[in-house]
Amino acid sequence: MSPIALPQQTAAVLHGAKDLRIEQRPLWPPQQGQCQVQIVSTGLCGSDLHYYMLGRNGDFAIQAPLVLGHEAAGVITSVGPGVLENHPHLVPGTRVAVECGVMCRECKYCHSGRYNLCKSLRFCSSAKTFPHLDGTLQEKMNHPAHVLHPLPDNLSYDLAALAEPLSVLLHAARRAATLSSHYAQNKTVLVLGVGAIGLLACALAKASGATRVCAVDINQDRLDFAKKEGFAESVYCLPLPSKQPAATANNANKDEALKRAKDNAAIALETFGEPDGFDVVFECTGAEGCILMSVFTALTGGKVTLVGMGTSTITNFPLAAAALREVDLIGSFRYADTYPEALSLLGSISKLVTHKYHLRDAQKAFELVAKGRDAEGKMVLKVVVGTEGEEC
């Protein structure tokens, strides 16, 4: 008896740094509790870019070929056993956002609503665990039904893909205040870094009733965009620090970095007319200078939420200043139970997706993200890779 031939599908597979290959892979039927989803849109994020450029993201290096992508939306094409009994709304044809973290659903973190901290969690496109779990840069994927979220009728696939980064901000906002979408009601908010994540932080703050939203970055074009499109009311462009040779990175230079951060904070606060600081500061860069600066831009008794992933250690962190002024430093990692709210908010957010590529041109998409500007000089904010349409 000859074996049954499985249908084939296209996937963008990373084999190493800048070694992205378009391959044909077998398409397996969905298993118990899974849906098969045709992936229509995947947004590229900073971690995807790190894997593409370096073959690793921080401490996590790929150990086997890996499909990247975790900001995704698509449509269910088939369901596995048990899905319709437990999730009767997830019928074929249902448009969904794909939540890419797969938790154990049995540990204390999962039972307490903090499944983002589940020690057994596997995340699509991450090399943290092995075997790796493939991401969404493929035509179709099988995924657990309980982490698929139906889309509002008026929400496009491209915008729905932003539910993932918006979920990061929603979780950070909940950590910074109450379990309410109105966490910023009657508060002033400062956002450090206005890439896609920072712009979403601004949008969320406005939607949550902030009295004022300001932004800081080193890129004037991004700041101009944030102000022009109404994400932030006032902006400040940080001067670029002079680069010190690695051999001279001594204590004097660290003291200088701390002084520079404090001076930059003072100038920014003066520019914004907020001499006492902001109620809530979202640090969305992960850069050491901005992390240091965040403490000095927060109001006494204010909160700093660490959203950006970058610098792993800082030896000259102003811990005494944070402690004496009771500035709360809040860690935030991914998200839990945020997708329904994120999807409901996305209808009011637009103009973040600036470029789109077909799946077969995924490498071009990554190269564009790395450059930051297209051939016409247009700024790159969010690049989406899809299975429908051509490059735009």
TINU-725818 format. One line per field, with one value per residue: residue number from 0; x, y, z of N, C-alpha, C in turn. Coordinates in steps of 0.001 Angstrom, whole numbers. Layout:
resi c(NUM ...)
nc1 c(X ...)
nc2 c(Y ...)
nc3 c(Z ...)
cac1 c(X ...)
cac2 c(Y ...)
cac3 c(Z ...)
cc1 c(X ...)
cc2 c(Y ...)
cc3 c(Z ...)
***
This chain:
resi c(0 1 2 3 4 5 6 7 8 9 10 11 12 13 14 15 16 17 18 19 20 21 22 23 24 25 26 27 28 29 30 31 32 33 34 35 36 37 38 39 40 41 42 43 44 45 46 47 48 49 50 51 52 53 54 55 56 57 58 59 60 61 62 63 64 65 66 67 68 69 70 71 72 73 74 75 76 77 78 79 80 81 82 83 84 85 86 87 88 89 90 91 92 93 94 95 96 97 98 99 100 101 102 103 104 105 106 107 108 109 110 111 112 113 114 115 116 117 118 119 120 121 122 123 124 125 126 127 128 129 130 131 132 133 134 135 136 137 138 139 140 141 142 143 144 145 146 147 148 149 150 151 152 153 154 155 156 157 158 159 160 161 162 163 164 165 166 167 168 169 170 171 172 173 174 175 176 177 178 179 180 181 182 183 184 185 186 187 188 189 190 191 192 193 194 195 196 197 198 199 200 201 202 203 204 205 206 207 208 209 210 211 212 213 214 215 216 217 218 219 220 221 222 223 224 225 226 227 228 229 230 231 232 233 234 235 236 237 238 239 240 241 242 243 244 245 246 247 248 249 250 251 252 253 254 255 256 257 258 259 260 261 262 263 264 265 266 267 268 269 270 271 272 273 274 275 276 277 278 279 280 281 282 283 284 285 286 287 288 289 290 291 292 293 294 295 296 297 298 299 300 301 302 303 304 305 306 307 308 309 310 311 312 313 314 315 316 317 318 319 320 321 322 323 324 325 326 327 328 329 330 331 332 333 334 335 336 337 338 339 340 341 342 343 344 345 346 347 348 349 350 351 352 353 354 355 356 357 358 359 360 361 362 363 364 365 366 367 368 369 370 371 372 373 374 375 376 377 378 379 380 381 382 383 384 385 386 387 388 389 390 391)
nc1 c(858 708 2078 58 -6 855 -552 1289 2840 3879 6651 8588 11724 14132 17516 19877 21928 20796 20067 17557 15109 12802 10606 9047 6794 5378 1853 229 -2729 -4982 -4592 -5991 -7990 -6951 -6952 -6750 -5155 -5226 -2712 -2936 -1862 1194 2913 6159 8494 10773 12200 12018 13617 16118 16656 16775 18952 21095 20827 20037 18368 19207 20098 19125 19684 19100 18661 17876 16342 13978 10735 9891 7977 5199 3173 135 -2673 -5484 -7515 -9681 -9414 -9893 -10871 -9729 -10322 -12652 -12718 -15066 -16849 -15887 -15303 -17471 -17778 -15651 -15617 -14866 -13854 -13996 -12597 -9566 -7356 -4065 -2855 291 1594 1787 545 839 -1488 -1929 -261 561 773 -698 -3225 -3678 -4108 -1842 -493 1492 3833 4225 6214 6440 5655 5517 6574 5626 8012 10110 13371 13828 12954 13468 12573 12100 9188 7440 6788 4610 5136 4221 2099 -85 -962 -1158 -2836 -3492 -6921 -7812 -6289 -6960 -8537 -11561 -12118 -13336 -15917 -15289 -12544 -9415 -7159 -4473 -4442 -5405 -3254 -1723 -2670 -1049 1430 22 -1150 1071 1461 -978 -839 1375 288 -1734 -159 981 -1022 -4368 -6528 -7854 -8953 -8817 -6494 -4889 -6410 -6888 -4156 -711 1373 4431 6228 8986 10694 9489 8902 6970 5877 6091 4424 1991 1800 1417 -1069 -2712 -2579 -3886 -6436 -7158 -7702 -5706 -4426 -2423 -83 3203 6265 9517 12437 15261 15043 14060 12246 10451 9356 8142 6193 4691 3620 2273 316 -1206 -558 1057 1145 3217 6696 10127 13399 16123 19577 22220 24460 28026 30199 32001 35151 35350 37381 37693 35569 34999 34590 34365 33202 30782 29704 29445 27515 25305 25034 24498 22030 20453 20636 19469 16904 16082 16103 14191 11878 11662 11209 8705 7226 6721 7831 7871 7709 6299 3256 3128 5592 6496 8949 10168 12325 14540 17109 20083 20553 17983 16613 17913 17209 14472 13858 14327 12497 10085 7358 7627 6714 5664 5350 7362 7301 8836 9164 10610 12982 16272 19055 20683 21940 22671 25093 25230 22798 20347 19500 19108 17906 15507 14410 14259 12531 10322 9700 8104 9384 8485 8360 7582 6292 5507 2151 -1184 -4397 -5299 -6030 -8831 -9557 -7546 -8171 -10614 -9872 -8307 -9599 -9635 -7109 -4753 -2621 -164 888 3141 4377 4085 4639 4669 4593 6526 8486 9716 12352 13136 11444 12489 15024 14275 13158 15464 16915 15313 14330 12668 13269 12418 12871 10989 9796 10053 7743 5914 6132 4367 3973 2390 -17 -1677 -2169 201 3531 3460)
nc2 c(-1193 2110 5108 7873 10834 13970 17279 20183 23135 26611 28039 30450 29951 30168 29464 30287 33157 35692 33794 32968 30912 30092 27552 24373 22618 19737 19680 19037 17476 19108 18410 16934 19322 21392 24032 24512 27149 29528 31703 35066 37631 38760 40617 42017 41974 43398 41293 39271 40436 40479 37701 37156 38759 37992 35337 34772 35864 37861 35833 33591 31340 30047 26577 24843 24772 27423 28771 32090 34843 36122 37913 37842 37193 35450 33021 30414 27222 24518 22196 20360 17232 17563 20343 21796 20984 22158 24760 26150 28397 28567 27913 26633 29216 31275 34334 35065 36197 35194 34045 33553 32265 29209 27776 25677 25301 24173 24775 26835 29470 29559 28939 31134 33221 34317 33354 34066 33787 31128 28298 26289 27326 27605 29432 30582 30994 31561 30874 30095 27751 24241 21333 23941 26009 26520 29650 32114 32783 31340 29555 28108 27000 24762 25224 25594 25751 27255 29525 31152 33956 35393 37869 41258 42288 44526 44751 44690 42145 42945 44994 43496 41851 43470 43120 41614 43142 45296 43990 43547 46137 46591 44719 45733 48178 47361 46247 48548 49903 49611 46773 47732 49178 51856 52808 55062 57205 60603 61045 61938 60929 59637 58512 56682 56287 55834 53792 51197 49888 51916 53892 52579 52496 55209 55572 53878 55095 57532 56546 55619 57764 59600 62702 64015 63184 62581 62273 60819 60441 59381 59844 62188 62184 60112 61145 63449 62222 60961 63170 64549 62698 62543 60876 61707 64655 66453 66443 65357 65408 63435 64245 62609 60494 60840 58392 56075 54429 50875 50061 52145 52138 52816 53424 56184 56855 55569 57033 59417 58689 58368 60982 62282 61128 62095 64858 64973 64177 66334 68424 67505 67447 70158 71113 69974 71272 70099 70081 68519 65934 62868 60982 58304 56414 54943 52834 52079 51300 49802 50639 51587 54308 55445 53903 54666 57354 57209 56993 59550 61060 60374 61165 62008 59339 58174 55882 53579 51664 48897 48119 47794 45507 44997 46161 44109 44261 46912 48791 51210 52027 54318 53579 54542 57043 56204 54754 56633 58497 57015 55787 53497 50661 48701 45513 43905 41316 40008 39028 38416 37187 39350 39689 39898 42534 44019 43614 44893 47510 48122 49057 51794 52583 53409 53663 52632 50445 50442 49221 46397 42982 40079 36644 35116 36974 37435 37778 40209 41852 41679 42801 45398 46255 46235 48324 50590 52618 53011 52627 55026 56716 56709 56436 53501 51852 49706 46579 44303 40909 38903 36487 37226 39410 41809 43265 46406)
nc3 c(0 -980 474 1668 -129 1095 962 -205 1113 1154 2864 4669 5670 8162 8169 9206 10026 7958 6114 4650 3391 841 1016 226 2149 3843 4431 7226 8566 10928 14427 17455 19027 17542 15051 11546 10009 7483 6910 6497 6952 8315 10643 10792 13416 15901 17157 15239 13275 14547 14721 11967 11079 12728 13417 15910 18903 21291 23956 22743 20354 17072 16690 14834 11568 11279 11175 11043 12567 14340 14688 13702 11487 10124 8361 9329 7944 8285 10879 13757 15586 18279 18382 17554 19489 21830 21069 19534 17949 16257 13361 10054 7839 9612 10518 12122 14760 15544 18467 19582 21686 23376 26075 29080 30555 33012 35179 38119 37281 34913 35944 37522 35850 34733 32475 30722 32068 32296 32736 30937 28581 25082 22296 19181 16651 18311 19563 22100 23320 22683 20862 18397 17902 15048 13354 11841 9182 6846 4568 5652 8971 11748 14777 18311 19223 21386 21553 19471 18074 17195 14643 14668 12405 10857 10783 9236 7982 8063 10021 12158 12658 14220 16731 18335 19017 20207 22324 23921 24896 26187 28251 29627 30395 32138 34107 35033 36273 37022 36437 34145 31090 31176 32296 32155 32782 33326 33658 33023 30340 29219 26450 25599 22777 19590 17701 16112 18387 20349 19205 19357 22112 22653 21340 22830 25347 24804 24105 26545 28145 28900 30065 28792 26263 25547 23631 23121 21167 19124 16522 14341 12213 12830 15138 14110 12545 14568 15878 13818 13034 15271 17418 19529 21552 22075 21247 21606 20436 21057 21446 19678 21405 21764 20425 22336 22303 22788 24495 26227 27882 30807 34376 34534 32103 32421 34490 33127 31253 32901 33877 31470 30813 32889 32404 29841 30482 32060 30183 28375 30000 30549 27972 27477 29347 31778 34577 36899 36090 34620 35091 34218 32589 29608 28666 25726 24194 25090 25185 26886 27623 27506 29369 31729 31662 32012 34736 35708 34352 35316 37440 40926 42850 40647 37783 35991 33176 31873 28724 26333 24929 25353 26439 28748 31241 33537 34923 36175 37177 38418 41218 43838 43382 42238 44374 46549 45499 45180 42729 40788 39289 36726 35524 32426 30516 27521 27387 28696 28304 26687 24042 23082 23962 22693 19977 19857 20135 17941 15686 15741 15227 12854 9910 10647 9317 6845 4677 2480 1675 -454 616 -739 -1128 1282 2223 1056 2482 5101 4680 4069 6511 8031 6839 7258 5673 2528 -1070 -2085 -68 1911 5242 7241 9143 10026 8627 6691 5890 3565 2228 317 -2439 -3836 -3547 -1881)
cac1 c(0 1555 1734 -789 770 316 -429 2457 2601 5086 7076 9862 12423 15451 18505 20993 21931 20522 19862 16109 14808 11404 10581 7787 6728 4108 784 -410 -4074 -4993 -4758 -7004 -8016 -6299 -7537 -5802 -5382 -4503 -2148 -3094 -968 2130 3751 7526 8834 12198 12816 12176 14762 17338 16897 17167 20259 22146 20575 19749 17749 19789 20721 18437 20163 18365 19369 17342 15585 12858 9827 9715 6674 4265 2109 -535 -4120 -5823 -8867 -9713 -9780 -10414 -10728 -9427 -11284 -12911 -12761 -16426 -17512 -15402 -15231 -18416 -17696 -14480 -15929 -14121 -14287 -13895 -11395 -9019 -5991 -3350 -2018 1335 2088 1029 834 515 -2853 -2008 590 -17 689 -1840 -4466 -3857 -4271 -539 92 2700 4981 4243 7563 6370 5121 6279 6153 5934 9113 11140 14352 14066 12747 13830 12461 11437 7820 7446 5941 3481 5534 3909 754 -1046 -382 -2081 -2635 -4552 -8121 -8063 -5541 -7397 -9507 -12320 -11938 -14506 -16198 -14720 -11097 -8640 -6142 -3243 -4590 -5570 -1921 -1174 -3188 54 2174 -858 -1304 2244 1219 -2109 -342 2216 -601 -2384 853 1283 -2142 -5417 -6939 -8859 -8427 -8699 -5392 -4244 -7405 -6437 -2722 208 2109 5592 6656 10370 10812 8237 8722 5586 5441 5907 3237 841 1722 783 -2474 -3412 -2692 -4944 -7717 -7436 -8067 -4576 -4595 -1384 826 4407 7146 10942 13128 16452 14720 13128 11181 9439 8675 7261 5052 3879 2885 1383 -801 -1976 -193 1607 894 4513 7786 11482 14411 17351 20845 22952 25680 29276 30569 33271 35755 35059 38478 37641 34281 35336 33631 34153 32242 29482 29208 29056 26252 24257 24855 23850 20624 19788 20540 18479 15588 15754 15791 12913 10806 11521 10581 7295 6545 6330 9051 7822 7734 5068 2680 3501 6590 6686 10278 9918 13512 15516 18439 20536 20354 16560 16243 18390 16427 13087 13726 14342 11343 8875 6935 7819 5556 5181 5630 8095 7057 9923 8578 11651 13910 17557 20150 20401 22429 23106 25863 25140 21381 20115 18582 18783 16940 14215 13884 13932 11388 9265 9359 7910 9940 7583 8705 6427 6721 4440 766 -2111 -5822 -5398 -6394 -10155 -9530 -6694 -8910 -11677 -9266 -7529 -10370 -9382 -5680 -4415 -1423 1078 1416 3655 4843 3596 5288 4160 5398 7689 9483 9949 13707 13111 10773 13440 16056 13695 13077 16837 17342 14531 13751 12571 14053 11957 13164 9851 10090 9480 7228 5509 6102 3514 4177 1106 -213 -2592 -1729 1594 4256 2856)
cac2 c(0 3292 6138 8968 12044 15150 18523 20998 24559 27434 28635 31165 29218 30708 28430 30944 34602 36128 32612 32739 30144 29801 26100 23637 21706 19002 20280 17980 17838 19555 17361 17156 20659 22368 24515 24856 28554 30153 32957 36105 38766 38652 41789 41721 42694 43523 39994 38607 41033 39996 36333 37184 39369 37388 33930 34679 37018 37838 34557 32473 31093 28965 25302 24097 25691 27992 29712 33264 35496 35848 38912 37266 36994 34634 32463 28976 26435 23232 22024 19014 16620 18214 21805 22327 20704 23095 26117 26084 29598 28499 27084 27048 30508 32295 35161 35030 36589 34045 34289 32577 31567 28003 27518 24319 25375 23345 25259 27887 30709 29446 28959 32451 34241 34878 32288 34533 33368 29664 27805 25345 28015 27609 30600 30444 31783 31799 29804 29897 26333 23318 21779 25219 26009 27383 30828 32325 33097 30181 29689 27577 26386 24180 25951 25293 26572 28136 30780 31810 34975 35915 39283 42084 42271 45688 44810 44034 41209 43677 45632 42453 41357 44359 42752 41076 44213 46067 43195 43833 47412 46424 44030 46684 49167 46721 46123 49881 50503 48675 45886 48484 49806 53291 52925 56378 58247 61799 60950 62315 59751 59857 57310 56749 55447 55821 52794 50718 49639 53202 54551 51897 52960 56529 55410 53275 56115 58458 55850 55338 58978 60395 64144 64462 62142 63135 61216 61102 59486 59961 59974 63303 61829 59340 62075 64282 61379 60771 64413 64848 61757 62647 59906 62455 66098 67139 65500 65866 64571 63328 64327 61348 60557 60539 56998 55854 53127 49863 49977 53237 52076 52654 54016 57593 56898 55177 58210 60385 58221 58671 62435 62638 60726 63042 66147 64815 64154 67697 69218 67029 67911 71603 71264 69596 72053 69171 70048 67502 64604 62252 59945 56992 56433 53683 52729 51167 51161 48834 51255 51950 55726 55725 53264 55579 58582 56989 57249 60994 61703 59965 61956 61397 58479 57713 54508 53318 50312 48485 47370 47477 44430 45336 46075 43082 44717 48305 48856 52533 52370 55224 52887 55406 58044 55531 54372 57805 59188 56006 55508 52061 50075 47581 44629 43468 40290 39568 39411 37340 37537 40715 39761 40469 43988 44577 43595 45893 48844 48333 49751 53238 52807 53187 54304 52049 49553 51301 48439 45022 42094 38723 35668 34693 38046 37699 38278 41630 42525 41783 43761 46730 46576 46515 49626 51647 53484 52331 53216 56403 57486 56673 55817 52183 51669 48312 45821 43121 39887 38233 35499 37822 40686 42004 44297 47727)
cac3 c(0 -1087 1458 1195 -376 1772 191 103 1336 1113 4133 4695 6729 8493 8459 9871 9803 6585 5267 4639 2188 553 884 215 3285 3917 5228 8001 9027 12332 15419 18499 19610 16680 13808 10495 9684 6378 7403 5483 7238 9437 10851 11219 14642 16176 17446 13944 12597 15204 14257 10559 10898 13537 13723 17333 19549 22636 24329 22107 18996 16428 16681 13701 10707 12023 10515 11886 12516 15432 14682 12541 11376 8968 8319 9592 6762 8750 12332 14192 16511 19561 18321 17493 20764 22846 20508 18413 17115 15381 12196 8861 7316 10654 10486 13476 15115 16092 19648 19278 22856 23718 27483 29526 31093 34216 36267 38960 36518 34003 36727 38142 34819 34340 31663 30037 32879 32322 32458 29824 27420 23835 21532 17760 16088 19321 19739 23530 23626 21602 19479 18181 17388 13873 13376 10938 7813 6041 4020 6611 10158 12720 16024 19277 19069 22530 21390 18236 18480 16048 14341 14358 10963 10152 10992 8193 8451 8360 11326 13173 13017 15251 18059 19141 19700 21079 23539 24756 25569 27111 29441 30351 31004 33287 35145 35552 37017 37394 35367 33405 29896 31446 33241 32065 32991 34053 33927 31952 29883 28363 25744 25127 21598 18822 16662 16098 19761 21014 18671 19950 23502 22599 20971 23962 26385 24398 24195 27953 28862 29390 29869 27879 25814 24927 23133 22952 20297 18509 15107 14192 11277 13548 16046 13287 12196 15767 16156 12691 13000 16500 18452 20659 21468 22045 21038 21838 19792 21843 20704 19660 22219 21079 20638 23024 21995 23806 25458 27189 28595 32208 35313 34199 31007 32957 35217 32107 30681 33876 33867 30206 30912 33798 31696 28776 31123 32482 28994 27838 30879 30332 26659 27580 30372 32854 35405 37950 35495 34112 35944 33685 31524 28897 28071 24605 23363 25592 25143 28229 27891 27754 30633 32765 31569 32431 36178 35959 33701 36034 38588 42238 43064 39349 37384 34753 32690 30988 27608 25355 25254 24754 27400 29752 32541 33619 36163 36797 37280 39556 42122 44969 42913 42082 45688 47361 44897 45069 41338 40616 38072 36488 34423 31649 29568 26630 27690 29070 28203 26168 22623 22790 24117 21639 18717 19914 20055 16727 14668 15809 14995 11452 9372 11142 8292 5777 3536 2462 718 -561 1344 -1526 -1064 2713 2454 737 3593 6207 4316 4184 7937 8487 6317 7899 4642 1249 -2163 -2280 1139 2833 6522 7482 10499 10187 7386 6761 4873 3410 1163 -649 -2984 -4216 -2794 -1978)
cc1 c(896 1129 902 79 95 412 783 2039 3937 5372 8395 10637 13821 16387 19712 20934 21828 20363 18390 15738 13298 11314 9156 7826 5403 3108 20 -1821 -4033 -5267 -5849 -6883 -7377 -7213 -6413 -6160 -4561 -4023 -2200 -2089 -100 2947 5132 7886 10338 12879 12996 13423 16073 17663 17399 18607 21379 21992 20269 19034 18223 20482 20168 18855 19383 19249 18922 16590 14278 12050 9576 8277 5758 3193 1220 -2049 -4386 -7243 -8783 -10181 -10293 -10161 -10464 -10484 -11422 -13055 -14190 -17209 -17137 -15365 -16168 -18374 -16554 -14732 -15053 -14727 -14213 -12556 -10866 -7664 -5348 -2505 -975 1961 1193 1448 391 -911 -3031 -1243 -83 -146 -491 -3151 -4721 -3985 -2975 221 1290 3973 5094 5619 7594 5868 6085 5699 6589 7004 10197 12075 14638 13928 13137 13161 11707 10016 7755 6433 5004 3862 5432 2451 -311 -302 -1486 -1781 -3778 -5722 -8275 -7252 -5767 -8561 -10229 -12159 -13286 -14678 -15478 -13196 -10369 -7631 -4860 -3313 -4705 -4231 -1282 -1739 -2069 880 1291 -1111 -131 2013 63 -1657 519 1356 -1300 -1403 1122 163 -3134 -5720 -8064 -8220 -8243 -7581 -4810 -5218 -6842 -4962 -1936 1092 3253 5996 8064 10534 9500 8379 7272 5058 5185 4686 1968 681 1053 -718 -3278 -3605 -3809 -6321 -8130 -7648 -6922 -4823 -3567 -469 1986 5334 8561 11539 14415 16221 13657 11977 10071 8652 7713 6016 4112 3039 1869 145 -1565 -1668 315 1354 2185 5607 9126 12470 15701 18575 21559 24209 26904 29687 31943 33855 35525 36138 38413 36343 34537 34297 33351 33126 30847 28865 28732 27723 25091 23970 24124 22354 19844 19608 19488 17064 15156 15359 14442 11749 10579 10820 9085 6516 6016 7506 9057 7850 6350 4579 3139 4501 6679 8051 10192 11135 14421 16927 18825 20255 18915 16079 16683 17519 15021 12867 13590 13191 10035 8613 7359 6551 4979 5624 6396 7844 8099 9365 9654 12579 15235 18677 19819 20852 22863 23806 25722 23688 21135 19108 18169 17745 15558 13593 13421 12733 10198 8754 9271 8466 9217 8056 7447 6906 5525 3066 -19 -3533 -6038 -6000 -7796 -10181 -8684 -7458 -10024 -11136 -8655 -8288 -10115 -7924 -5375 -3062 -118 1710 1840 4079 4319 4279 4564 5121 6646 8813 9822 11343 13801 12478 11720 14538 15542 13597 14453 17298 16594 13910 13699 13346 13658 12223 12042 10209 9370 9029 6879 5401 5282 3853 2888 1079 -1186 -1997 -247 2250 3578 3775)
cc2 c(1246 4332 7240 10216 13236 16364 19318 22449 25283 28025 29356 30663 29795 29575 28989 32422 34931 34964 32211 32081 29938 28321 25578 22604 20952 19737 19157 18408 18271 18396 17742 18577 21735 22808 24699 26255 28940 31508 33994 37231 38461 39938 41376 42581 42673 42201 39184 39118 40565 38572 36337 37689 38562 35888 33708 35946 37020 36514 33372 32351 29937 27723 24410 25094 26118 28928 30865 33773 35109 36931 38582 37209 36198 34116 30952 28248 25042 23118 20568 18475 17428 19719 22323 22045 21747 24545 26201 27295 29539 27523 27516 28308 31627 33022 35298 35723 35402 34504 33185 31890 30387 27577 26116 24199 24567 23915 26389 29205 30686 29551 30324 33572 34909 33876 32747 34132 31853 29149 26823 26006 27915 28700 30451 31447 32095 30590 29527 28435 25492 21973 23111 25012 27014 28513 30902 32722 31839 30297 29235 26997 25804 24772 25642 26271 27591 29426 31373 32725 35551 37421 39998 42180 43381 45769 44037 43072 41941 44344 44593 41864 42208 44064 42221 42190 45085 45313 43400 45114 47323 45748 44958 47725 48593 46565 47477 50452 49429 47774 46524 49100 51301 53566 54321 57524 59368 61737 61484 61117 60185 58523 57538 55750 55363 55007 52328 50490 50955 53944 53901 52284 54322 56401 54844 54289 57093 57816 55609 56595 59772 61875 64691 63297 62812 61985 61725 60031 60154 60233 61050 62961 61051 60238 62978 63507 61225 62003 64710 63967 61696 61609 60617 63943 66886 66086 66182 64888 64603 63527 62985 61466 60264 59117 56908 54510 52153 49830 51072 53246 51797 53341 55479 57731 56515 56328 59276 60000 58542 60172 62880 62285 61695 64396 66076 64816 65566 68565 68808 67529 69412 71874 70989 70461 71194 69031 68958 66083 64108 61157 58552 57183 55031 53708 51651 50935 50013 49373 51768 53412 56065 55070 54144 56835 58414 57303 58739 61731 61306 60914 61261 60610 57927 56302 54490 51874 49971 47558 46921 46384 44739 45104 45096 43499 46172 48472 50198 52983 53223 54653 53768 56450 57436 55221 55586 58565 58252 55879 53991 51616 48764 46779 44173 42510 39751 39990 38173 37885 38964 40799 40319 41991 44640 44652 44634 47312 49148 49073 51241 53583 52489 53812 53772 51120 50400 50525 47010 44236 40752 37775 35269 35730 38412 38250 39762 42426 42710 42802 45190 47159 46955 47895 50777 52647 52727 53091 54654 57281 57492 55900 54480 52100 50207 47674 44565 42203 39079 37225 36004 39141 40715 43039 45647 48773)
cc3 c(0 -66 826 1040 300 862 661 347 1359 2487 3926 5907 6934 8887 9206 9554 8319 5604 5350 3314 2059 200 778 1330 3279 4811 5920 8402 10492 13274 16422 19062 18765 15535 12797 10003 8467 6858 6277 5689 8446 9510 11320 12419 14873 16450 16159 13230 13216 14752 12813 10398 11556 13763 15182 17781 20997 22885 23546 20644 18382 16359 15537 12826 11377 11136 11476 11803 13663 15579 13490 12672 10114 9073 8518 8339 7124 10245 12653 15134 17803 19499 18381 18768 21812 22377 19305 17486 16108 14235 11025 8247 8335 10553 11917 13560 15822 17276 19688 20484 23193 25120 27902 30042 32380 35404 37040 38207 35553 34770 37356 37111 34390 33469 30853 30784 32986 31904 31294 28542 26239 22953 20089 17338 17101 19419 21211 23924 22413 21863 19366 17669 16248 13986 12182 9510 6948 5594 5008 7807 11017 14085 16983 19178 20185 22484 19993 18577 17263 15894 14244 12844 10200 10235 9897 8803 8849 9721 12430 13589 14104 16636 18951 19780 20580 22381 24491 25560 26549 28394 30286 31063 32231 34443 35804 36404 37424 36207 34571 32185 30102 32453 33277 32293 33875 34440 32737 31628 28975 27756 25211 23995 20844 17541 16728 17511 20490 20518 19218 21419 23573 22327 22127 25082 26058 24553 25633 28786 29437 29121 28894 27543 25081 24546 22935 22051 19818 17025 14917 13247 11974 14512 15271 12892 13392 16072 15065 12708 14314 17556 19705 20449 21349 21934 21317 21232 20609 20959 20770 20512 21380 21424 21290 22584 23139 24885 26514 27991 30082 33085 35002 33090 31473 33744 34235 31464 31608 33911 32594 30246 31790 33131 30584 29339 31503 31293 28413 28685 30726 28998 26724 28564 31491 33823 36462 37402 35112 35053 35527 32550 30924 28229 26989 23728 23806 25591 26531 28563 28217 29043 31807 32816 32130 33906 36456 35274 34377 37198 39880 42585 41779 39035 36073 34366 31636 29914 26628 25853 24573 25741 28516 31148 32433 34961 36877 36930 38530 40548 43289 44567 42762 43439 46498 46820 44715 43638 41167 39269 37817 35286 33708 30567 28796 27155 28118 29010 27708 24765 22361 22913 23027 20315 18703 19761 18695 15639 14632 15541 13535 11143 9964 10110 7094 4536 3643 1358 683 159 574 -1508 383 2967 2129 1880 4768 5896 4413 5641 8463 8039 6972 6941 3330 172 -2444 -1066 2151 4093 6663 8935 10757 8810 7602 5595 4777 2288 120 -1157 -3275 -3315 -2971 -1372)
***
